[in-house]
């Protein structure tokens, strides 16, 4: 099978990467065993690479009322609505690993209301999809529904911010035709080794 491009835009040669980007990519490769294509594609625009991953990390790696798995649920559900193959596949893999559940990412990407998740998580994803599809219609009733499930206002901010950030990510991945790494498809589905 021929090697397909990972982006419509050029992927710079690693020797051309600024030192901080080269180091970030090396760290990811050492941890994952491969370089996710999003890092290679965004290396095309170093300033945007830095800003993108700084905000990504601020949202996805922070402590708070949402687990890492719940953060990934938001990404997978909203990326499904936005028809972003890269993010559904890549973040679906991360979700499967965090939740130790080989089926969950597919369920959430297609229809979170049928997924094997808690009522609290369904309410979280209902809100995320409202932010994704019709943010202008968010009102106090949405906050009240989330509060009834134990979410704080800071949690609501996080749900909305993750949804909004990945709205940008989904759109850029679609425009650039970013291809998911083959490795993502099996992660969390089959045992290593």
PyMOL commands that set and color helices and strands:
alter all, ss='L'
color gray80, all
select helices_A, chain A and resi 14-16+19-32+37-42+46-60+68-81+85-99+104-114+119-137+140-148+153-176+182-186
alter helices_A, ss='H'
color red, helices_A
deselect
rebuild
show_as cartoon
